[in-house]
Amino acid sequence: MSVATTLDSYLKNRACRYDTVEHPFTATAAEAGISSSVPLKKVAKAVVLHDNSHYLMAVIPAMNKLVLPEVERLIGCHAELASEADLERIFGDCDKGAIPAVGQAYGLNVIWDGALKDEEDIYLEAGDHRHLLHLNKQQFMRLMRNNPYGEISCAPDELYDMSHIRMM
């Protein structure tokens, strides 16, 4: 498998052309970016959350960590990480741990980090551990245009100093 069937179908139905980048087996989106010589700020990773009734995907740069209080502020409710069992059920055509950062393809609401809009190219997991999907800025923005975005992630070393994050 290179591109998950659900993702491929979703993108084709939206006339969204993409390229794939093959790389050696990696376990994470960040490792895939490094292995492919792609700057991590251009690699979008998926973090799947739930609010007890809905699933939500947060799309953030691969080098960052999610700032859950900011996500909760933007969506207006409490959220927590989805379980591994939930992920396997939702993303049944993807390898475990290789979730594409296009939650809309799987019926999920999406919130994304605004830092991604500054990149000319975006790369994301294709559904396996050996391929990244490449979109240009216009394609990525078209996929994300109806989804809320904000500063929902930060560098790992900034987690301990969250003074730059607006709190409720």
N, C-alpha and C positions, 0 to 999 in steps of 0.2 A: 504494500500500500504506500502511496506517496501522499495523496490528498484525501482526507476523509470524504466519503460519498456524500454525506449530508452537506458538508461545507462546499464541495465542488458544485453540487446541484444548486445550492443557494446562490453562489456567485454567478453561475451561468445564467440563472433566471433573472439576474439583475444586470446582465451584460457587463460583468466586471471581469476583465481579463487580468490574469496574474501569471507570474513566473514562479518556478520552484527552484530552490537552492538545495542541492544534496550535500550532506555532511556526514561524518562518522557518527555512530550511535552516541547520543547524549541523553542525560536524564532530565534536564531542565531547559527552559527557553533561554536562560542566560548562557548556559553551556553551549547550546546550539548556536547562539550568536557569536560566541568566542571561537568556536570551532569553524564557523563560516567567515570569520574575519569581518563581522558586522558590528559596528559600534552598538553597545547595549542600549543606548538611548533610542535607537531605531528599532529595537526588538520589543514588540508588545506581548506581554504575558497576561494570561487570564487568571483571575481570582474569583472563584464562585462562592456566592453568599446566599443566605436565605433569611427571610423575615417571618418564619413560621407558616406562611401561606404561599409565598412566591420565591422563585430563584432569581438571582440577579448576578450578572457578570460585571466585575470591575476590570477594566483594561488599563494596564499601567506599563511604563517602561520596565524592561526586564531587570535592570540594575536596582530598582526601587523596591520599597516595602509599602504595603497598603496602609493608609491612615484611616482606620475604621471610623473614628469619630467624625471625620470630615465626610465620609460616605453617608453616614447616618444623618448628618445635618442636611446634606443635599437631597436625600430620598425621603426624609421626614419620619423615619422609624428606625427601630433597633434592627440590626442585622448581625449575623454570625457566619462563620465559615461553614460551607456545606460539607457533609461527610464524604469519605471515599466511596461508600456504597451509593450515595446520591450521584456522585460524579460518574461512576461506572454505568448507572442506569441512564442518565441524561446523555452521556457521550459514548453510547454503545459502539459506535463505529470508529472510535479513536483508541489508540493505545493508552493504557493507564499513565497519567502524567504528561500527556501530549495534547492538551486541550487547546483548540484554536481560539484565538481572541476575537471571535465573531459570534457572540452569544445569540444574536438574532437568528442565525441559521438553525439553532436548536430551540427556538421559542423563548429565549430568556430576554428579560429586560437588560439593558446595558447602561453602564455609567463609565465614563472614560476620563483619563487624566489629560488635561489640556496641554501638557508638555508635548504630547504626541503630535499636535497640530503644527508644531514648528519644524517637523522633519519632512524632508522631500521624499523619503522612502520609508516604508514600514515593513517589517518582517514579523511573521508570527508562526507558531507551530502549525503544521499542516494536518496533524492528527496522528502522526507517528513520530518516532524518535530519530529519524534520518532525513527529514525534509523541513525546510522553512518555506513558507509562502511569502512572496514578495508583491507588495502593492505600492503604487506610487501615491503621492500625497492626495491627488484628486480622487483616486479610487477609495482610499481610506476615509477621506472626509465625506464622500458620498454615502458610504456604509454607516458612518457615525452621525450623520447630520441631524437626525431626529432624536438623538439620545443626549441626556444631560452630561455635562463634563465640568470638571473643576480641578483644583489642586488636591487630588485624593491619594497621592503617594509622595514619598520623600526618600532620600538616600538613607541607607541603614544607620549611618552615624548621626543623622538628624532626628531619629526617633526619640532620643532622650531630651532633645531641646525642641519642643513643638511650639515655641512661642510665635513662629511664623504662621501657624494654623489658626484660623478663626474658630473659636468655640462658641457654642450656643449660650 
